[in-house]
Structure formats: structure tokens, C-alpha cells
Amino acid sequence: MRRQYARSVGRLAIAALVLATGAVTFGQTKIVVDGSTTVGPLAKAFAEHFMSERPGVTVTVSESGSGNGAKSLINGTCDVADMSRFMKETEFKAAVEAGVFPVAHVIAMDGIAVIVHPSNPARDLTVEQVRDIYLGKITNWKEIGGPDKPIVVISRDTNSGTYECFEELVMNKQKMAATVEYVGSNGAMRQRVQSTPTAIGYAGLGFVDRTVKALSVNGVQPSRATVVSGVYPIARPLYMFTNGYPKLGSPLHAFITLHLTPKGQEIVEAIGFIPVTTCDSPAGQAEGKE
Amino acid sequence: MTSLSLPAQRATRRNVGRLSRPASAWRRFLGLVGHGLLLLVTSSSVLAVLFIFFFIARDALPFFFTPEVSVLQRLREFLTTSAWYPSGNPPAFGALAIFVGSGLVTLAAACVAVPIGVLAAICLSDVLPFRIRQLVKPLVEVLAAIPSVAYGFFALVVLAPLLQSHGGTVLSIGWWCLAGPAAALTVFVLSDLLAARRPDRQRRALRLTAGLLLAALAGLLVFSVGRRLAAIEIDSGTNALNVALILGIMALPTVTSVSEDALQAVGRELRAGAYALGSTRAETVIRVVLPAASGGICAAIILGLMRAVGETMVVWMASGNAARIPNPWYNLLQPVRTLTATIAGDMGEADHVTGSARYHVLFALALALLSIALLCNLVSEWVIRRTVARYR
């Protein structure tokens, strides 16, 4: 919900911006951001904050998918490519041939918790078990050491970045069973799981609270620390790619390092991702939230 | 009269048979403009419908006419398979389960809204005193003013957990409320009918014994079905039943209000005539008023159903959205996915940049939805015209 909210606010901001740039005189620094729909909301929130700090700079953010982001960077039509995956070999080759040298900046971590009702005795599942549940191969809790109850399997809608991440890291791009239910937001997911004793679902780590139980996967409990250290399996870095490392002190440099500032980390958390700086940031507070 | 001047007299003579002097060319032009403007305003709603149809069809057709697959193949996949993976690789666009889901939910909502709505309309128009009717009808119409997201929230946060934790109890209570009165009515009518042909002496005794026997039978039936229902456990509260109940309630004000208007439109004369021939109130309502108002009631039902078919928010929040035909198909206790929820839910990222088939298939769904709506409207028009012709 929060992600969607931020997205729509971002869209409004963009619309306003487009109108404003038409009216305002030229000569301003402009940063064009394009790419992943997962990173998009974060980039938009960054852009909003960035522009309020530096009135002379305009940042436009579009969301056309990771692949298109890479393409735009190679064509030179954008300064920053948002990507929810690393650049492919072919993309790198095309970039170098075009005289563009992509540099990756990891701006946040995307971790997904597998959640069940607090009364559920299940504690730990392997990624394979989670996949089999979503493929419809495991349909009863007794098959994985629970009570003899059918599993109510709940997924996020296919539009969300959370779904995309889950599909990539858990499903191996295999199709979910037709019996899987879909909900439209992380909030609705939490609501469904906390009121359904036999349900299993997944949500961005930032949305997990005490009303649901986050399972450990492959024996690793999801937390900010395990996600950032890379031990927790259902997590991935989110990238911004630039052409070379931006000139130090330039607006682009400031934008691309925004996630390292306290305000940037706050924004990352508000969107539902995990700051890469978690190790020395208020980690205790993060643990307490789970 | 003689005081009129000569030109005035001439003018009067010229204007015989006319109300005023002939209009000048300018005025005639103005009149034409006025007519044109009015026509434009009137036809703008029609134009809006045509435009919507045109633009939806324009974006829907590319889904069927693609270079990769033939039209027939696409149509067959769309209408006869039920694998719905628009974002998959390769994608699958089988919408059969979605059509079935929409139909099932609408049908079940009709089962809730139609009996309650029509009975309530009869009660409002022919049973309740005028003053109470004036009080109750606006209250019923308030139901229509509640925003659908509020209904959806209720369905998700209250009804779904209730169905999960006390599903059997809810079902059996519902069954008792429906089947109890229905069984009692059937027993009374049947025992009356059985006893009607007998001579007077035997009639009372026969009616009593038949009534008791039938009552015992019906009671046993209702009770056993109720017990079986009470044993049911519902796995997932966001299912077709949940949505059907809510949609039924949402369609209720439309059905009630429009049916009541239709019943009122029948008029005093028919009712007075029926009473004068010695009919009871029940006979008047069932034999005279209802048939005369049947066209309007049909229109009310179709209007109510249209609301159920087109409702999006409630369905998206509380139907479970699993793109699968329930097993067996009438099983309301399983999640379903509907046309509207699919369009709303899949719209977000499916812009034409990322995946064209994924974008156009939603318009194909919208086109189907719009066609269903138009068909329903045409049918209701036809029904009304037919009954009006019969009763004039």
C-alpha cells in the first residue's frame, strides 16, 4: 500500500514537473532516471526529496522495466538506469560498444519474508518447500509436519515488485498453481494471513509485524542483518546504473549517494526496502520491529 | 376594432392562422442553432458510449490479431482454456475461469438480491402503511450510497475471518432462515390443497394429519441439511460466497427501489378492481399486481445484476482472485477471479511498453464486459416493451 501510495505521489510529482519544466527557463541541471518498476517508487521518493533540497535540479523518473532502463542508459537517453537485476552480458557488450561504461550502485536490499498465522506450528521451510507449496505440489500442512489442514496459498498480484522478486528467487520462473489467491497490497496480505490460521503468504520485510509469523527459510530467520549480509535466501540487491562513476560533487553524484545519508535510509525504509547500511544503522530498532 | 391603423390591419390579415409574425432569416438561423445544440447535448451520452466502445475495441483487437498466433488459436485460448498467466514466460491468456467466476458470483448475488429485493418491494408498496413506507424506502436507498471500498473492507476484515472460523454455523443459520419459512409455507399450502377436495366433515381432520406428517418430513429434511452444513469447514474466507453476499446486499437497494416504483406504477384501479372482485390482498398482489409490474421488476433485477457484474473493489479485495474454475463449478466456498478484478489488478504495470499482449488482453476483457452490459440492457428493454404491450 505504501509503495503504491508513494508511486502515485511520485506520478503526480512527475506530472507537475513536466508542466513546470515547460514554463521554467532552461539552464537547470536535469537528471533523467528510467528503468525497473520495483526500484521506480524508491527513485521517485529520492527524486522528490532531492529536488526539495536542491531547487536548481530536476529529476524525472520513468518506469519502463529493467531491460528498458538498460537500453536507455546505452542510448544515452537517461543518466541513471534503475534495475532490479544485474546487467546482462549482452547489455554490457552493447554498452561498451556504444562507449558507455555501466557502473552499478546498490541502493537498497529487497527482502521477502514468508509469513504464516502466529498459531501455525511451522517454523522453518526450505526454498524448495515454499516453491512446491506455490506450485500446488504440497497442499496440506501435514506434508511438512503441520496439522492435517489444507494450505491456503496467498500471493501478491502479478504487478507488484514483491511478486516479481518472489517469482525470480523462489519460483525459478515456474508458474504458480491456479489455486493460489491474489491480494493487491502488502497490507491486504498481512490482513489475510493474520486472520487465516492455515494461510501462507509473503510480504516485503518492512511490512512484517507481530500479527504474523515470519518463517525462517533454509534455516535462516529473515531480518535486516541476514538480508544485508546475504545469508537469507529470498533477497536481492536493487541497483542504479550510471555511465562511469559520476563526477564527484556533481548533482548526479549527490543523487546516486543519497541512499547512504540518514534521510536516504529513512526513505528506503518508508518504501519497504532495507537500507544497505543496516549493519551500523539502528539495527536494534529493526530487530525489535519483527 | 375600427381604431386599428391600416398597416396593422394588413398585418393581422397576413397572420391569420399563425401565432406570430413569420420569423426573419436570422431568427430562423438562431432556431436551427438551438436545435442543433440540444441535439448535440442529447446525443453526447450516446456518443460517449460509442466512443468508449470504439476505443476499447481498438485496443482489444491487437490482442486477437497478432503476428505470432492466428486469430482462431487466440480466440480458442482466450475462451476455452483457464490458464491465466499474463506475466508468465511464455504468457498464457486463458480467460474461461474468469468468465465463469464473474458468472458464478453474479448468479449467486442474484440469489441473494432478487428474493429479498422483490419481497421487500412488495412489502413496501402493498403491505406497509404509507407513512412507514415513506420512512423505510429512503433508508433502503442509503445502502446504495455506501462506497464500495467500505463494503470491500467489511468483506475482507469482518466477513472473511467469520466465514473461516465459524463457516459451518454461518451456513446453517443462513439455511434455517431461508428454508424454515419456505418449508412452513409449503406445508401449509400442500396440506390445504390435499384437503380441499374432501367433504367438509373430513376436511379438518385430514388437513391436520397431512399438515403434521408433512411438517415432520420437512422438519427432518431441513434439520438434516442444516446439520450437514454446520459440519462444513471453510478453508478460505475470501471466496465466491463472501463476495456474492456482499454484492447481493449492494444490488439490494437498486432491486428494491426500482421494483417498488414498478409496483406503484400499476395504479389504484387494478388493485381496486381486484379487491372489488373479492380477492384477498395476497391474491391481488400475486395474481394482479405482480404480473402487471413484471416488466419493471425484470428491469430492476437486471439493473441490480449490472451493479453486481460491474463491481470491482469488493471483488478485488474479497474474492480471492484465484483464476480457477471452482470444483465442482457451483462450489461457492472456493476463491474465484472476476473480469473486473482482473482488469483492475493487472492494469498497473501492463502498459504498452512492457508487454503488448498483456496490455491488450485487458481491453479484450473490458470489451467482453461491455458487451455483456449492453446485452443485458437490450434484454431488459425488450422485456419491458413486451409486458407493456401486453398490459395496455
Interface residues (C-beta under 8 A of the other chain):
Chain A: T37 E63 S64 G65 N68 K149 P150 V152 D157 T158 N159 K173 K175 A178 T179 V180 E181 Y182 V183 G184 A188 Q191 R192 S195 T196 P197 T198 A199
Chain B: S82 A83 W84 Y85 P86 S87 G88 N89 A92 A97 L156 V157 A160 P161 Q164 D235 S236 G237 T238 W316 M317 G320 N321 A322 A323 R324 P335 R337 G345 D346 M347 G348 E349 A350 V353 T354
